[in-house]
């Protein structure tokens, strides 16, 4: 089944029909992204090196999640995820 970058964000039934349910990868990425953003918000106004050290674990987890998605999806990474990483 060929999956485009939009439909890669959502689950498909056994016949390939797009469901309105995010994939586990999409949900996990969203969780990691929210944790990273929350850390950045908590440390807004701190010196850059403090923010980097305090948020490194969250950022690394987000990056690792994205790499895993790229590895499993190839050219069909969910476009919303690609856009989020590109911000």
C-alpha positions, -999 to +999 in steps of 0.1 A: +000+000+000+014+034-010+010+060+017+014+097+009+028+122+034-007+133+046-022+099+051+009+087+068-003+106+099-034+084+102-042+048+106-056+027+078-080-003+080-071-037+065-084-025+031-062+006+031-091+030+039-079+061+058-092+063+093-096+095+114-073+080+140-037+092+143-009+066+141+010+056+172+040+074+157+020+106+152+007+105+188+041+097+202+058+125+183+031+149+195+037+139+231+075+144+227+070+177+209+047+190+237+072+179+264+100+198+246+079+229+241+069+229+277+105+227+288+114+256+265+086+276+280+096+268+316+131+281+308+121+311+287+143+340+298+170+317+311+205+319+297+207+298+265+231+273+279+208+266+309+178+261+286+199+237+265+211+217+294+177+216+311+158+206+280+184+183+264+167+151+274+133+162+260+150+175+228+170+143+223+138+122+228+120+143+202+149+140+177+151+102+183+113+099+178+116+118+145+145+097+133+126+065+141+096+078+121+119+086+092+135+052+093+101+034+093+083+057+068+110+067+043+096+094+020+061+091+035+067+109+068+036+126+080+038+162+066+025+177+098+055+161+116+079+173+089+065+209+092+068+208+130+105+197+129+112+224+103+099+253+124 
